[in-house]
Amino acid sequence: MKTFNSKIDLWLLIVLFLLIGLSIYTVIEILLKQTNLIDYLISIFMALLGVFLPIGLITSTKYVVEGNLLIIKAGFFKWEVNILEITEVRKTKNPLSSPALSLDRIEIKYKNNKKIMISPNNLEEFLKAINQKLK
């Protein structure tokens, strides 16, 4: 089993940490101005969502090669791709939502023309692990 972390763009880290800071600031403002239980509970929920969701995405986005299986994890999401069903791997800068923390991505085409974009930190090692070459 080999695990590859996602490459992370600096701009995305900045955006996520700004989001965390804004969430904390908003919660503090609400807590200082409101005194009822509902407002406190909403503040705690906002803090959990605004802080732990970005941190969870940063720490959990990874790609695991286990036998003939590529397991892609990002937050609460998980995809499994049979490596033997991969038909093409190519570089892309496509900004569409995907389990990738960088715009320096690869698009993997597999079974029935399905596609997924990922951004392994060590591209060469990753390609060796899935026995593929870039097209």
Sequence and secondary structure as in RCSB ss.txt:
>XXXX:A:sequence
MKTFNSKIDLWLLIVLFLLIGLSIYTVIEILLKQTNLIDYLISIFMALLGVFLPIGLITSTKYVVEGNLLIIKAG
FFKWEVNILEITEVRKTKNPLSSPALSLDRIEIKYKNNKKIMISPNNLEEFLKAINQKLK
>XXXX:A:secstr
 EEEEB B HHHHHHHHHHHHHHHHHHHHHHHH  SHHHHHHHHHHHIIIIIHHHHHHHH EEEEETTEEEEEET
TEEEEEEGGGEEEEEEE   SS S BSSSEEEEEETTTEEEEE BSSHHHHHHHTT    
